Amino acid sequence: MPRILGLDYGGKRLGFAVSDPSGILSTPLRVAHCRTEAEAAESVVAICAETRAERLVVGLPLNMNGSKGPQAERVENFVGLLRNKLSIPIETWDERLSTREAERVMTDAGVSARQMRGVVDKLAAQLILQSYLDAQHPGGDDDGGEAGPGW
């Protein structure tokens, strides 16, 4: 299965994650700091090329009721810009609470707020991409058994 790149678009900060070749696991990749939307788009294009991604999954920050607010519209506009620059498929994926979940995971791990700033976006991208990958492989493991603490 081809590599898939996950993106948490935050305007000035972009979090990236990448799938393993089997399309089962996502790994945080990096955070890119960009001053403009054009610079952000070029960063995405470069990282897609670097990772040889064959698909891009962009987190879409829907409201809790599933509606689209201003931030979701910003993401959709950015995705439109990317569609003009990339020849690979681009999908949006519901990212509700991914950043909060990333912050919770890091807080539970004892990471300070200051240390979190440079990491939270790529961890959010990992959560978005992992959610997408899990949806592509319903049922989890290959033997049909349940995954648990012993796996």
PAZAPA-4460 file (N, C-alpha, C; in steps of 0.05 Angstrom, whole numbers, plus 32768, in hexadecimal, padded with zeros to 4 digits):
% residues 151
    n_x    n_y    n_z   ca_x   ca_y   ca_z    c_x    c_y    c_z   seq   type   mol
   8011   7FE8   8000   8000   8000   8000   8012   8019   8000     1      M     A
   800A   802D   7FF2   801B   8045   7FF0   801A   8055   800B     2      P     A
   802F   8065   800E   8030   8077   8025   801B   808D   8023     3      R     A
   800F   8093   803A   7FFB   80A8   803C   8006   80BD   804F     4      I     A
   8003   80D6   8047   800B   80ED   8058   7FF3   80F9   8066     5      L     A
   7FF5   80FD   8080   7FE0   810A   808F   7FE8   8127   8095     6      G     A
   7FD5   8139   8094   7FDA   8155   8099   7FC6   8161   80AC     7      L     A
   7FD1   816E   80C1   7FC1   817F   80D3   7FC7   819C   80CB     8      D     A
   7FB5   81A9   80BD   7FB9   81C4   80B3   7FB0   81D8   80C8     9      Y     A
   7FC3   81E8   80D2   7FBC   81FC   80E6   7FC3   8218   80DD    10      G     A
   7FC6   821C   80C3   7FCD   8237   80B9   7FEA   823B   80BA    11      G     A
   7FF5   8245   80D0   8011   824B   80D2   8022   8232   80D9    12      K     A
   8015   821E   80E5   8023   8205   80EC   8015   81EE   80DE    13      R     A
   8025   81DC   80D2   801A   81C4   80C5   8026   81AC   80D2    14      L     A
   8015   819A   80DB   801F   8181   80E7   801D   816B   80D2    15      G     A
   8032   815B   80D0   8033   8145   80BC   8037   812A   80CA    16      F     A
   802A   8116   80BE   802F   80FA   80C7   802F   80EA   80AD    17      A     A
   803B   80D2   80AF   803D   80C1   8097   8036   80A4   809F    18      V     A
   802A   8096   808C   8023   807A   8091   803B   8069   808C    19      S     A
   803A   8051   8098   804E   803D   8090   8046   8031   8075    20      D     A
   8058   8023   8068   8052   8019   804D   8039   8007   804C    21      P     A
   8032   7FFA   8062   801B   7FE8   8062   8001   7FF7   8066    22      S     A
   8003   8011   806D   7FEA   8021   8071   7FDC   801A   808A    23      G     A
   7FEA   8010   809E   7FDE   8008   80B8   7FE4   801C   80CE    24      I     A
   7FFC   8026   80CF   8005   8038   80E5   800D   8053   80DA    25      L     A
   8007   8067   80EA   8011   8082   80E4   8026   808A   80F8    26      S     A
   8038   809B   80EF   804E   80A5   80FF   8050   80C3   80FC    27      T     A
   8053   80D1   8113   8056   80EF   8110   8070   80F4   8100    28      P     A
   806F   8108   80EF   8086   810E   80DE   8093   8128   80E6    29      L     A
   8085   813E   80E4   8091   8158   80EA   807C   816E   80EB    30      R     A
   8085   8185   80F4   8074   819D   80F4   8083   81B1   80E2    31      V     A
   8074   81BE   80D0   807F   81D3   80BE   8072   81ED   80C7    32      A     A
   8083   8202   80C9   8079   821D   80CF   8079   822D   80B6    33      H     A
   8062   8238   80AF   805F   8247   8096   8053   8262   809B    34      C     A
   805C   8276   808D   8051   8291   8090   8039   8297   807E    35      R     A
   8038   8289   8068   8022   828E   8055   8015   8274   804C    36      T     A
   7FFD   8276   8041   7FF0   825E   8037   8000   8252   8020    37      E     A
   800B   8263   800F   801C   8259   7FF8   8034   824A   8002    38      A     A
   8041   8254   8017   8058   8247   8023   804F   822C   802F    39      E     A
   8038   822C   803B   802D   8213   8047   8028   81FE   8031    40      A     A
   801D   8207   801B   8017   81F5   8004   8031   81E9   7FF9    41      A     A
   8045   81FA   7FF6   805F   81F0   7FEC   806C   81DC   7FFF    42      E     A
   8068   81E1   8019   8072   81CE   802D   8065   81B3   802A    43      S     A
   804A   81B3   8026   803C   819A   8023   8045   818C   8009    44      V     A
   8049   819A   7FF4   8052   818E   7FDA   806E   8182   7FDF    45      V     A
   807F   8190   7FEC   809B   8185   7FF1   809A   816C   8002    46      A     A
   808A   816C   8017   8089   8155   8029   807C   813D   801B    47      I     A
   8068   8142   800A   805C   812D   7FFB   8071   8120   7FE9    48      C     A
   8081   8130   7FDC   8097   8125   7FCB   80AB   8116   7FDB    49      A     A
   80B4   8122   7FF2   80C8   8116   8003   80C0   80FA   800D    50      E     A
   80A6   80F8   8015   809D   80DF   8020   8092   80CC   800B    51      T     A
   8091   80D5   7FF2   8085   80C6   7FDC   8068   80BE   7FE2    52      R     A
   805A   80D1   7FEE   803E   80CC   7FF5   802D   80C9   7FDC    53      A     A
   801B   80B6   7FDC   8009   80B2   7FC6   7FED   80BB   7FCC    54      E     A
   7FE9   80C5   7FE4   7FCF   80D0   7FED   7FD4   80E3   8004    55      R     A
   7FC4   80F8   8005   7FC5   810B   801B   7FAB   810C   802A    56      L     A
   7FAC   8109   8044   7F94   810B   8055   7F96   8124   8066    57      V     A
   7F83   8136   8063   7F84   8150   8071   7F6E   8150   8085    58      V     A
   7F75   8156   809E   7F61   8158   80B3   7F4E   816F   80AF    59      G     A
   7F34   8169   80B1   7F1F   817D   80AE   7F12   8182   80C9    60      L     A
   7F16   819A   80D4   7F0C   81A0   80EF   7EEE   81A7   80EF    61      P     A
   7EDD   8193   80EF   7EC0   8197   80F0   7EB8   819F   810C    62      L     A
   7EA1   81AD   810E   7E96   81B4   8128   7E8C   819A   8135    63      N     A
   7E86   819A   814F   7E7E   8182   815D   7E64   8177   8151    64      M     A
   7E53   8188   8145   7E3A   817E   8139   7E3E   8175   811C    65      N     A
   7E56   8175   8112   7E5C   816C   80F7   7E5C   8182   80E2    66      G     A
   7E54   819A   80EA   7E52   81B0   80D7   7E6E   81BC   80D2    67      S     A
   7E71   81CB   80BD   7E8A   81D8   80B6   7E8A   81F5   80BF    68      K     A
   7E9E   81FC   80CE   7EA2   8218   80D7   7EB7   8225   80C7    69      G     A
   7EC0   823D   80D0   7ED4   824C   80C1   7EEF   823D   80BE    70      P     A
   7EF7   822F   80D2   7F10   8220   80D0   7F0F   820A   80BB    71      Q     A
   7EF8   81FC   80BB   7EF5   81E7   80A7   7EF5   81F3   808A    72      A     A
   7EE9   820A   8087   7EE9   8217   806D   7F05   821F   8065    73      E     A
   7F15   8228   8079   7F31   822F   8073   7F40   8216   8069    74      R     A
   7F3C   8200   8076   7F49   81E7   806E   7F40   81DF   8052    75      V     A
   7F26   81E1   804D   7F1D   81D9   8032   7F28   81EC   801C    76      E     A
   7F2B   8205   8022   7F38   8217   800F   7F55   820F   800B    77      N     A
   7F63   8208   8020   7F7F   8200   801E   7F81   81E6   800D    78      F     A
   7F6F   81D3   8012   7F6E   81BA   8003   7F6A   81C1   7FE5    79      V     A
   7F59   81D4   7FDF   7F55   81DC   7FC3   7F6F   81E6   7FB6    80      G     A
   7F7F   81F5   7FC6   7F99   81FF   7FBC   7FAB   81E7   7FB7    81      L     A
   7FAB   81D3   7FCA   7FBC   81BC   7FC7   7FB4   81AB   7FAE    82      L     A
   7F9A   81AA   7FA8   7F91   819A   7F91   7F9D   81A5   7F77    83      R     A
   7FA3   81BF   7F77   7FAF   81CB   7F5F   7FCD   81C6   7F5D    84      N     A
   7FD9   81BD   7F73   7FF6   81B9   7F74   7FFF   819C   7F76    85      K     A
   7FED   818A   7F7D   7FF3   816E   7F81   7FE3   815D   7F6E    86      L     A
   7FEF   8147   7F65   7FE1   8135   7F53   7FD7   811C   7F62    87      S     A
   7FDC   811A   7F7C   7FD3   8103   7F8C   7FB7   8109   7F97    88      I     A
   7FA8   80F4   7F9E   7F8E   80F8   7FAA   7F90   8106   7FC5    89      P     A
   7F7E   8118   7FCB   7F7D   8126   7FE4   7F62   8122   7FF0    90      I     A
   7F61   8119   8009   7F48   8114   8017   7F48   8125   8031    91      E     A
   7F31   812E   8039   7F2E   813B   8053   7F23   8125   8066    92      T     A
   7F2A   8128   807F   7F22   8114   8093   7F1A   8123   80AD    93      W     A
   7F04   811B   80B8   7EFA   8127   80D1   7F10   8127   80E7    94      D     A
   7F17   813E   80F0   7F2D   8140   8104   7F23   814B   811F    95      E     A
   7F08   814A   8123   7EFE   8155   813C   7F0D   814C   8154    96      R     A
   7F17   815E   8163   7F25   815A   817D   7F40   814D   817A    97      L     A
   7F4B   814B   8162   7F66   813E   815F   7F7B   814E   816E    98      S     A
   7F7B   8168   816C   7F8F   8178   817A   7F8C   8176   8198    99      T     A
   7F73   8176   81A2   7F6E   8173   81BF   7F77   8157   81C8   100      R     A
   7F72   8143   81B8   7F7B   8128   81BF   7F99   8127   81C0   101      E     A
   7FA6   8133   81AD   7FC4   8134   81AC   7FCE   8142   81C5   102      A     A
   7FC2   8158   81CD   7FCA   8166   81E5   7FC6   8155   81FE   103      E     A
   7FAF   8147   81FF   7FAA   8136   8216   7FBE   811F   8218   104      R     A
   7FC5   8113   8202   7FD9   80FD   8202   7FF4   8108   820C   105      V     A
   7FFC   811F   8203   8015   812A   820B   8015   8134   8228   106      M     A
   7FFF   813F   8231   7FFC   8147   824D   7FFE   812E   825F   107      T     A
   7FF0   8119   8257   7FF1   8100   8267   800E   80F5   8268   108      D     A
   801D   80FA   8253   8039   80F0   8252   804C   8103   8260   109      A     A
   8042   8119   826C   8053   812B   827B   8061   8140   826A   110      G     A
   8058   8144   8251   8064   8158   8240   805A   8174   8248   111      V     A
   806C   8187   824B   8064   81A2   8253   8057   81B1   823B   112      S     A
   8048   81C6   8242   803B   81D6   822D   804F   81E1   8219   113      A     A
   8066   81E9   8224   807B   81F5   8212   8086   81E0   81FF   114      R     A
   808B   81C8   8209   8095   81B2   81F8   807F   81A9   81E4   115      Q     A
   8066   81AB   81EC   8050   81A3   81DB   804E   81B2   81C1   116      M     A
   8055   81CC   81C2   8051   81DD   81AB   805E   81D3   8191   117      R     A
   8075   81C7   8194   8083   81BD   817C   807B   81A1   8173   118      G     A
   8069   8194   8183   8063   8178   817D   8045   8173   8178   119      V     A
   8034   8184   8184   8017   817E   8183   800C   817C   8167   120      V     A
   8016   818B   8155   800A   818B   813A   8011   8171   812B   121      D     A
   8029   8167   812E   8030   814D   8121   8022   8136   812E   122      K     A
   801D   8138   8149   800F   8123   8156   7FF1   8123   814E   123      L     A
   7FE6   813B   814A   7FCB   813E   8140   7FC9   8132   8124   124      A     A
   7FDD   8137   8113   7FDD   812C   80F8   7FDE   810D   80FA   125      A     A
   7FED   8103   810D   7FEF   80E6   8110   7FD3   80DA   8118   126      Q     A
   7FC5   80E8   812A   7FAB   80DE   8133   7F97   80DF   811C   127      L     A
   7F98   80F4   810C   7F87   80F7   80F4   7F8C   80E0   80E1   128      I     A
   7FA6   80DC   80DA   7FAD   80C8   80C7   7FA7   80AC   80D1   129      L     A
   7FAC   80A7   80EB   7FA6   808D   80F6   7F88   8087   80F5   130      Q     A
   7F78   809B   80FB   7F5B   8097   80F9   7F53   8090   80DC   131      S     A
   7F5E   809D   80C9   7F59   8097   80AC   7F62   807B   80A6   132      Y     A
   7F7A   8073   80AE   7F85   8059   80A8   7F74   8043   80B5   133      L     A
   7F6B   8048   80CE   7F5A   8034   80DB   7F40   8030   80CC   134      D     A
   7F35   8045   80C1   7F1C   8043   80B2   7F20   8034   8098   135      A     A
   7F38   8034   808D   7F3E   8025   8074   7F42   8007   807A   136      Q     A
   7F47   8000   8093   7F4C   7FE4   809A   7F3A   7FDC   80B1   137      H     A
   7F20   7FDB   80AC   7F0D   7FD4   80C2   7F13   7FB8   80CC   138      P     A
   7F10   7FB5   80E6   7F15   7F9B   80F3   7F30   7F99   8100   139      G     A
   7F41   7FAC   80FB   7F5B   7FAD   8109   7F6E   7F97   80FF   140      G     A
   7F73   7F83   8110   7F87   7F6F   810A   7F7E   7F5B   80F6   141      D     A
   7F90   7F4C   80EA   7F8A   7F39   80D4   7F7D   7F20   80DD   142      D     A
   7F81   7F17   80F7   7F76   7EFD   80FF   7F5A   7EFF   810A   143      D     A
   7F4E   7F17   8109   7F32   7F1A   8112   7F2F   7F1C   8130   144      G     A
   7F45   7F18   813F   7F44   7F1A   815C   7F44   7F37   8165   145      G     A
   7F3F   7F3A   817F   7F3E   7F56   8189   7F5A   7F5D   8192   146      E     A
   7F62   7F76   818B   7F7C   7F80   8195   7F78   7F8A   81B2   147      A     A
   7F8B   7F86   81C2   7F88   7F8E   81DE   7FA4   7F94   81E9   148      G     A
   7FA5   7F96   8204   7FBE   7F9E   8211   7FD5   7F8A   820B   149      P     A
   7FCF   7F72   8204   7FE4   7F5E   81FF   7FEF   7F5E   81E3   150      G     A
   7FE4   7F6E   81D2   7FED   7F6C   81B6   8007   7F7B   81B4   151      W     A
***
